[in-house]
């Protein structure tokens, strides 16, 4: 399968995503610059973490205007799987491909540590077959506090579009399990069609035994399985 | 009568004698920009004028050394055509004045030192020293510095994988922010800071030049007075986003054959980068200052030469390849501008709209800069430590003492700090902060690992700068061996008070000898480093703090070993034997004892044997955890071993290596490691071959830490209660 990893100036997890796909999954991955209009026929688009354009304004607020984003939107419009990780999630919300926004963590500081998330809601290319699982995945962000208006939250919950939720290691929800103040403990959501997923945790950072944790690998494996079924778009 | 008033010279940090030397060199009075150029390049920070005569005594060669001191960073051979490139540098003065930007630009500067050599940065570490936590300014400084390091490192996408934080009242008026960067490059793609090839064009790449940081190097070369607050405008402001672009642009440029030399514009900016490049090559350089990209209008040659605006590089391009250089850099949205040319005149020339405004022999600026053999005098000997004054536990129970010690911010968990740093980006972090005695990152594209440890015990250096400096190297080597890596080389960052005081200069010279002894004994040459003098406020100086950053190499990163006990039922052994002492210990500081007495003995031959034993044990897969006994002594180290995810307790019998229980439990002395194993006989066999004494401490079990001494219980507490004090001690002190 072919993974296009979008690279904005200031993206800093693009190499990590490429590396996981190539060296851990053994599939094809390549970076696509922010200023081009050619995704080069990918099966999956990854929007990686980092500080696009420095993120001195709202995170992702400038990246969404990049030329490549029109192509990402068109790819998503055709039902192609798009996954935004951390800054990628922020960019997808700014671009309107996902609802809501990511505000500053309530503790007002950057947080980098392992967190547990429950996989739930409807099936997506990233989570298929994993519903009900609790995964340990690192987070590393300053703005991961998901928010949306009441109506949007109700719709997300009602449609099963909350696909990752911060939980305690035993799977239970608690205020302590939520690292950043996110509404409804939301760590990741999908769009109405289910093909666009955004999440704050970094699965690419826990996909090989050397790093002490392979929970992230399960999400990538789900993507591969979805791609094998979906075929090329 | 001179052309410039005494007041002007004082502001430029130049003595009357130095000024006379400038006039003699030029045969005339210097112009205003020339005066500025001499001022920064002859500053202590850039010229090492007080330290050079001593630095020569450091061992800098070894079979692994590819590039020693003198370039932007040191380079060692990591095998298979890979190299590891690293350096540590201070940003003390700016961080005290403006903690966030001071610390952030410290990170930016050290990263540039490493990627200017062609290296992809893979790790950052920071050794921080703050004053008394109770000092009203300390919490503000801690928060600002940590925020600054995090905001820069997180954005630029290089993981901050380790470091240390220590509090001591001697740093009340002068905090230390020592940042270390580690990068990797192919051995055949290392770039040097050289201006070679007459006619080769000189390019300016990166951020535009503004008026920030003018005279930063001079500021870092004098002590603080009551008005240090007024120096805020001397502190630079960093932009990690531009740094990220600069890294990618430089590495892309370096992947093609376009450059003859490259250097970042650090302290003293454009002036030092160009003059040093010309000096290394014995060439000359002409800079057309009016072509420098400027952030604001009305800037003068003086300001352009001295600005320390961040995120700028100077490149000497191979003639004929200019168009490709411009194309590659422009793709990253960075300024790239031809501003000068390499000459063979041996002169540093600056022009301003066609007029020469600076014309100085390069050699006068760099190689022939003043060198001082400053007077040295040992301080009066320290009185012995009065052990009778130490509190004695009436019932022989040292549990409360241990609990209080674990909560001291210097010993408590540093999670509050490293949680704010992205320590996992680049997916190479094998041992995270807090997991092992050293950080371990993978050597990209190989199964091998790079282990890194930084630190220095300032109190020990205050008692004996020679032994304290040697201890810093020894401890870092043991840390790296604990995780399973062979110590390879060090970088140092020598933080001292005013070199104009003979006692300080003596301590500096002693510390150099201590470093040299330890580096020779442990085969870890010095490949890069930096000196920071004048860490002194209103006559009060810091402890000598020769910070050491040590890099080790391991064949398999996957076999890195952590410091905590992973399981119950493991045998726990103490390797190495020292006579633990309370002088200079964290325990002594905690009970308010004066800092005096003799620093503990240090047997470098025994440390070497310990390192070799550890490596043999790792090679045979005999140990499942390893943790060195350092600040806080044996009891603190044992408690730390129980603070892992397993939270398994320990029943242990402490060795009778000292007469008093408090010395056994809390006495310090380098050269001891706690290991846990499933094969104690195997460990003893290898240690005995290596000549390392072994004391069987006990076994991991249950949920309590129970320590006996000569059959009497001296410590008994649940792991959970000790852990709670340790986990909250740091935040409790700074929040």
Interface residues (C-beta under 8 A of the other chain):
Chain A: X9 X10 X12 X13 X15 X16 X19 X20 X49 X50 X51 X53 X54 X55 X56 X109 X110 X111 X112 X113 X138 X140 X142 X202 X204 X205 X208 X209 X210 X211 X212
Chain B: X147 X150 X151 X154 X155 X156 X157 X239 X240 X241 X242 X244 X245 X332 X333 X418 X419 X420 X421 X422 X423 X424 X425 X426 X427 X429 X430 X442 X557 X558
